């Protein structure tokens, strides 16, 4: 891949062609607010907070950096100009009115200079429709238990017919990537509930400590994928870590001083 | 009709001409031919019943008349439309046809007369745009009593390129299309030109995309051709979603082969073997016509394998849209075509590089494709001789709203708004005052009277804050509230936003809420500033063109009609008298003639009074010693109960109901 040179806030930076601008900026230590971007997922471009100002020759415009592939030599990027701050602030104001209950959104809006928005709050829930949960469930986990439904103001993330999902494996990846705390994987009494979708999953106890560490469906799903290698799935991460640590300790203690030196080198 | 057994693939130009000759006999038979406009516009006006009635009459009276179908003839205002073609005579167009008048028409026909007073216009010859010649109709007799099309204001300044066959041919007859020069351009393209030469011709012709953006078609094709890939696609965007715009529907319904021929030429030029036509779900007739056309073209070998024996092959498929406005956006359309949710993506990597199934894809709309065959046949210079500096050729507009003649008009670009509205459109309905014209559909803008003399083309419309869009043109009169218009379009757009990005989903909804507040007289001056901030953020930071243009109705009305917004907010007054919350109806007792019609029509029965002779008149009569008769009482509206529907205002014969 050819290398492209650009400047960010006046400093020269280079990257591989077609790397997304937000990734380039983050890798170089520039702080750009973002909610719908996650390094593990394909960029989606929904929240419109990672705006930057780009100048290329006589053109100057505001762009969402997460979906902007760096292709042209010599573009000048400003990550914190007056223009950029204005539009980030306005989009934050829109999100704040949508999700006044979300601490994350409130904090982000505050950092952009919005204490109290001018718009009447909607007070729906904490979902900003960033699409990370839909992306992770469909593209990365490959299950497709949730999806966007509806259009425009009626858009929301849902399970089919709002019934507890048949295909959800309860892995909790959606809760993991959710930036605002709208989706939560709540565990109690040997069960895991993916909260807004009302799907309940029985947890499999760890053979060592007895704590539930994986849902039954997820274990099945992973076993089918891993086949003969599915032994690695037995036991919770904590116990596995403990067993491994004990093993290491035993090996370490059995070493002669000469071997120990060799091992370190 | 040609029997299926007689059909064999056409491989040479003489074979194409053989089919043309048969088609010509269908187009101009040696007996009387009646053509009924059976496009969606005609069907809506009852043309289907009319057609059945006519065929019954012809059968019953055993008349030697050929009854035939065509699609939109253009003057939708006067549907159902029927054309009468007597061999050797001028062809005469009749409008507002009813069952009774159809009988009259047949009677007159038997007597060899025309009914001049109900005829709209006559055609003495049909222009064949492809061959640059005319087919003479009135070789024996010119119907002098009927004005020719050249003197009919609705038709006289029109030049039909995209709609060259609409209303002339039977869309289900490939023979009639070929008789009008059809598929000659495809033959020429495949046998005389290399793909790059085709792109060169399209580029030099100055053709720009007719679907909205106005992007140079030649440049789009060239980039797609250069993109390195084995598989490429061409797509026809027939997801025409602008309220009040229906030019693409009419072309598909009236002349589907022109689109197929354009697509085949485009596929050859960019190196594609598969084309798709994405037709919106609401156009069942258009889909039916295009499917029939594909079937016929395949039977004749004009679509499919080894066309004209040149080794070039292309398949064309029809895809039904999912019923979302946003699917007219190219990336959303391709997502929908792939079977995913119709949602746009960022277009920094263009669809000509990576489009449908991540393959290089050329997408143009119906009207653009329909232009292609003519340009190939007539050459680039011919198109550049028509239109304005930066916008070559013609554009079809759907002229609707408060204008006398509504319908589809195709005019050279550069014509003024005034010519379209006042000459072709015949002026404002009921001779009211012109206020604004909305061009470019919901994402376009409202243009006020001061720009009536501006030339209409891609660049000029953008300069005044509107756009060409797909060619919708909604005329508004003095009784239109511009805040209400902005509210109407935002209501449409917030609902049609796919909801993917924050500014479009949340911003349009919030703008709509503020406009509602303004219309209800509940807005504060600070709301106007907020509205402008929101319009700015939606325009600047939305992901796709739907969002980026959605604030245009607000921005353009704010630019030209700001005082109306201020009147609503500051004075709680709607100057046009439209916004219900801000108007009151009252009856002037001096003018009331005590007829009681308002009370009779009032849906909530909130008007009371007494029918009879108006008291003033009764007094006068008494003075003059005349009989007093039954004296009435002027009617009154109970303001508490009034729902401000305006019915009383509309029905009052004495103009006594006042709106304030």
HADDOCK unambig.tbl for C-alpha pairs under 7 A between the chains (distance, minus, plus):
assign (segid A and resid 45 and name CA) (segid B and resid 501 and name CA) 6.98 0.50 0.50
assign (segid A and resid 46 and name CA) (segid B and resid 500 and name CA) 5.59 0.50 0.50
assign (segid A and resid 46 and name CA) (segid B and resid 501 and name CA) 4.08 0.50 0.50
assign (segid A and resid 46 and name CA) (segid B and resid 502 and name CA) 6.19 0.50 0.50
assign (segid A and resid 47 and name CA) (segid B and resid 501 and name CA) 5.81 0.50 0.50
assign (segid A and resid 47 and name CA) (segid B and resid 502 and name CA) 5.35 0.50 0.50
assign (segid A and resid 48 and name CA) (segid B and resid 501 and name CA) 6.82 0.50 0.50
assign (segid A and resid 48 and name CA) (segid B and resid 502 and name CA) 6.46 0.50 0.50
assign (segid A and resid 48 and name CA) (segid B and resid 541 and name CA) 6.78 0.50 0.50
assign (segid A and resid 62 and name CA) (segid B and resid 540 and name CA) 6.95 0.50 0.50
assign (segid A and resid 62 and name CA) (segid B and resid 541 and name CA) 6.96 0.50 0.50
assign (segid A and resid 63 and name CA) (segid B and resid 541 and name CA) 6.87 0.50 0.50
assign (segid A and resid 67 and name CA) (segid B and resid 346 and name CA) 6.44 0.50 0.50
assign (segid A and resid 68 and name CA) (segid B and resid 348 and name CA) 6.62 0.50 0.50
assign (segid A and resid 87 and name CA) (segid B and resid 537 and name CA) 5.94 0.50 0.50
assign (segid A and resid 90 and name CA) (segid B and resid 537 and name CA) 6.64 0.50 0.50
assign (segid A and resid 91 and name CA) (segid B and resid 502 and name CA) 6.75 0.50 0.50
assign (segid A and resid 91 and name CA) (segid B and resid 503 and name CA) 6.26 0.50 0.50
assign (segid A and resid 94 and name CA) (segid B and resid 506 and name CA) 6.19 0.50 0.50
assign (segid A and resid 94 and name CA) (segid B and resid 507 and name CA) 6.87 0.50 0.50
assign (segid A and resid 151 and name CA) (segid B and resid 495 and name CA) 6.95 0.50 0.50
assign (segid A and resid 151 and name CA) (segid B and resid 496 and name CA) 6.94 0.50 0.50
assign (segid A and resid 151 and name CA) (segid B and resid 497 and name CA) 6.58 0.50 0.50
assign (segid A and resid 151 and name CA) (segid B and resid 498 and name CA) 4.94 0.50 0.50
assign (segid A and resid 151 and name CA) (segid B and resid 499 and name CA) 5.57 0.50 0.50
assign (segid A and resid 152 and name CA) (segid B and resid 494 and name CA) 5.97 0.50 0.50
assign (segid A and resid 152 and name CA) (segid B and resid 495 and name CA) 5.29 0.50 0.50
assign (segid A and resid 152 and name CA) (segid B and resid 496 and name CA) 6.11 0.50 0.50
assign (segid A and resid 152 and name CA) (segid B and resid 497 and name CA) 4.59 0.50 0.50
assign (segid A and resid 152 and name CA) (segid B and resid 498 and name CA) 4.92 0.50 0.50
assign (segid A and resid 152 and name CA) (segid B and resid 499 and name CA) 4.01 0.50 0.50
assign (segid A and resid 152 and name CA) (segid B and resid 505 and name CA) 5.33 0.50 0.50
assign (segid A and resid 153 and name CA) (segid B and resid 494 and name CA) 6.95 0.50 0.50
assign (segid A and resid 153 and name CA) (segid B and resid 495 and name CA) 6.83 0.50 0.50
assign (segid A and resid 153 and name CA) (segid B and resid 499 and name CA) 6.45 0.50 0.50
assign (segid A and resid 153 and name CA) (segid B and resid 505 and name CA) 5.88 0.50 0.50
assign (segid A and resid 153 and name CA) (segid B and resid 506 and name CA) 6.92 0.50 0.50
assign (segid A and resid 153 and name CA) (segid B and resid 509 and name CA) 6.80 0.50 0.50
assign (segid A and resid 155 and name CA) (segid B and resid 499 and name CA) 6.00 0.50 0.50
